[in-house]
Amino acid sequence: MKHFLTLTAMRIRLTLRNKMFLFFSVIMPFGFFFLYAGVFAKGDPHIIRFFLGPVVSLAVMGSFWGLSAALVTFREQGILRRFHVTPVTAADMLASSIVANYVLTLPTVIIELLLARVLFHVTNFGNLISFFLLVTVGVVAFAAMGLIVASVTNTMQETQVLNQLIWLPLIFLSGATMPLPYLPHVAQKFALFLPATYLVWGLQSATFFNQPVSSVWIEAVSLACWAVLAFFVAAQLFRWEPESKIPRNAKLWAAATALPFVLLGVWENHQGTLLLQSQSAYFQAAHPEKYNESPVKPGKTNSADPNPTDQPNRGPF
């Protein structure tokens, strides 16, 4: 344990020197926070609560970009080769990377909550137990995805291209940058296959609807299963030196980690529960006066909103 803690502390110091990590894990999350809270929500605490889940999810998801870039940089610079001559296994290196990533991401999330409280007077953050559970599982899951990206790419250029191909659908089709009901119907159906969608909706359920752990267990379990699969695959594909060849079936193994969300996406497309709940949340955020400023939990009815799914899609507030 002592060696693991030492390795983790060293990973934290090395990561703090990485400009890519600082941008995607610090600068970008705070930029989105002030954009959504100050511009889109116009400082309204009720609407900020609606946006808080998506904004925090961007900080959680952004960790994969910085982590993958950091590991590839370490491999190119020969830093990983130095670790290889020590009694450190691939699993130790990857696990310490995830722990270091969590330690560095958590302060950003907490500061966002404090800013919402101090600057925008948000007094109710929903169920914080569910919230921090999903933040923890989400950081581990997306960090594990970053480890896979670092394992299947050879250079920083390849890593950046692959990260962009993954990042853009995650932020634009998951409800993180715009509410799901505001997306075209086809995009909503596709979003149900993305892990980011379940992170965004889980965090939004915890903060906006005050949902307990028992109500967000599907999101938490699916992300946890994905994290375990991704970590296992990353450990098998991990390379200490840039000269090491990538296995031919590496990308196939990486794609196979998405299986939990393929199954969940098929089930959700059949049930339609998540989309109906997201439409209800969108309508309640846009019309708080009909709910006396208190959101109605998904699945419950309100005389002022007999069928929120019939409401037309207008711009985000």
N, C-alpha and C positions, 0 to 999 in steps of 0.2 A: 504493500500500500504506500509506503514511504517513497519508493521509486516512482510509482504512478503519480503521486502528488507533485513530486519534483518535475516529472516530465510535463505534467499539466501546467505547472507554473511557468516552465520554459516556453511551452506552446503559447501561453497567453502573452508573454513578452515578445515573442517573435511575431505573433499576429498583430499586435499593436503597432508594429513597424510597417505593416502592409497597408498602403494607401487604398487599395481596392476594398479591403475590409472596412476601413473607416468610412468610406463613402457609402457603401450599401448597408452598413449596420448602424451608422450614427447620423451622417448628414442627410441621407435620403429619407429615413423614417421621420425625422423632425421636420423636414421640408414638407412631406405629405401631411403631417399632423397639422401644421399651421395653414396649409392650403385648404384642407377639408374643414377644420374648425373655424377658421377666420373667413374664408371665401364662400365655400359651399353651404356650411351651416350658419354663417353670418353670426357666429357667437351664441346661437341658441343652444342652451344646455341639453334640451330634449333631442334635438337633431344631432348634436355632438355625440350623445350616447349611441345613437344609431350608427354613426360613422366610426365609433371607437374600435369596434371589432375589426372592421376592414383595415383601419389604419395600423393597429397593432399587428395584424397578420402580415402586413408588408414588412415590418421590422423582423418578424419571425422568419418569413420566407427569404428575405434578403441575405440571411446568414449563409445560405448555401452558396451564393455567388462568391462572397469573400473567402469562405473556407476552401472551395475548390481552387480558386486562384492562388491562395496562399500555399496550398500543398504542391501545386504544379511549380510554383516559383521555388519552393524549397528543393524540389527534385532537380530542377534545372541548375540551381546554384550549388548542388552537391551537399546541401544540409542534411537531407534524408540519408545520404550515404554515411555520414558521420554517426547518425543515430543507429544505423544498421550494425555497426561494429560494437555497440553496447548491448547488454542483455535486455533488449527491447523487442517485442514481437510486433507484427503488423497490427494485431488486435489491440495491443497496448497503445500504439501510436494513433490508431483511429479513434479509440475510446477517449483518449486524452484530448484529441482534437475536438470531439463533440462536447466534452465537459468544459473545455476552454471556451468554446463557442457559446455555450449556455451562460457561462459566467460573464461573458462580455455582452451578450444580448439582453440579459435580464435587467441591467440598469437602465437601458434605453426604454424598455417597456414601463418600468416603474416611474421614470421621469415623465413619460407621456401622461401617465395617470395623474401625477402631481401637477403638471401643467394644465391639464383639463380642470383640475380642482381649483387651483390658484388663479389662473388667468380667465377661465371661462365659467367658473362657479358650478361645475358639475358635482353634485352632492351624492348622487346614487350611481355606483359602478356595477350594480347588479350582484351576481353571485361570484365573489372573488375566488372561491374554492374551485368552481368550474373553470373560471377564467385562467387561473394560473396552472391548473392541470393541463388545459389545452395548450397554453403557451409552452409548457415544458415538453409535452409530447410533440408539439409542432416543431420546436427548435431541434429536438433530436431527430425527427423524421426528415426535415429538410437539410439538416447537416449531413445525415447519412446519404442523401441524394447528392450533396456536394462532393462527398468522398467518392461516389461512383463516377461522377463527372471527371474528377481528378485522376481516376484510375484508367479511364478509357480514352484520355487525350494525351498527346505527347508534348505539346507546346502551349504557351500562354495564348497564342492566337487561336488555336483549335478550341481551347477552353472557353475563351470569350465568345466564339461563334456558337458553340453548343449551349452555353449559358443563356445567350440571347434567344435562341430557338426555344428553350424551355421557359425562360422568364416571361416573355411577352404573352403567351397564352395564359400563364398562371395569373398574371395581374389583371389582364383585360377581360378574361372570360369567367372569372371565379366570383365576381362581386366585390373584389378588393378595390378596384378603382371606380366602378360604377355599379349601382344596384342591379342584381340579376333581372328584376322585372323590366329594366330599361333596355335590356339586350334583346335582339331578335329571337324569335322562338327557337330557331335551329341552334343558335349559340347557347341558349339556356339548356337545351337537351345535351349538347356537347359538354357543357360545364359540369354536368353531373358525373363525368368520368375523370375529373381533375381533383387531385388531392387538396389543392388550395381551396376549392369550393367548400369542402367540409371543415377546413380550418376556419375560413371566414365565417361560415354560418354558425359553427360551434361557438366562436368567440362572440358573435353578434347575439346569439341566443343567451349567452351568459350575462352579457352587459346590458342589452336592451330589454330582454324578457325575464331576466333574473332566474334563468333556468338552473336547477341543481344538477349535480353530476349524473344522476339517474336519467336525466332527459337529454344529455349530450354524450351518452356512452357510445353510441354508434360512431360519432365523429372521433372520439378519443380512441376507441378500439381499432378502427380502420387505420388511423395514423400510426398507432403503436405497431400494428402488424406490418405496415409498410416500412417502419423504421427498422424492425428486426430483420426483414428480408433484405433491405438495402444495406444494412451493416454487414450481414453475412456475405452478400455478393461483393461488397467493397473489400472485405478482408481477403476474399479469394483472389481478387484482381489487383490488389495493392502492389505497387512496384517501388522499390527503393531507389533505383538508378534509372536515368533517362535512356540508357542503352537497352534496358529490358524490353522485350517484345510484348505487345498486347495480344492476348489469346484471340484466336479467330472468332470464337463464339462469345467474346466479352460483351459486345453490345446487345446480343440476344439475351444474355443473362441479366443485363441492366434493364432491358425492356420488360423482362419477366417480373420484375419487382412491382410493376404497376398492376399486377393481377388482382389484388384486393379491391382496387378502385374500378377495374373493369366489371367485376361482379357487382359491386355496390352501385355503379352507374346503371347497369342493366336493371337492377332491382328498383332504383329510384325513378328511372324512366317509366317503369311499369306502375309504380305506386303514385308518383307525382307529389309526394308529401312535402319534400323540401322546397319545391318551387311554389307551392301554395302558401307555405309558411313565410317564405321570403317576400311574396306579394303582399301578405298581410302586414309584415313588418314595414315594408316600404310605404304602404298606405297610412299606417299609424304614425310613422315619422313625419309624413307630409301633412297630416291632419290631426295634430295632437289635441285640438279643441274638442274633437268628437269623442275623445277618450279621457277627457279631464286630465290631460298630461300624464296619464298612467297607462302604459302599453298593456294590451290584453294578450295573454299568453296564447301562442299558436294552438289552434284546436278549439278555442273558446269563441263564443259568438258575442256580438255586441249589437244592440238595436240600432246604433248609429251607423253600423257597417254590416249590413245584411250579407253582402257578398263582395269582399274587397277585391276579388279577382276580376270583377267586372269593371273596375276603375281603369280609365285610360292611362296609358303611359305618357306622362309629361316629363319634362326635364327634371334632373335631380334637384328638387326643391326650388 
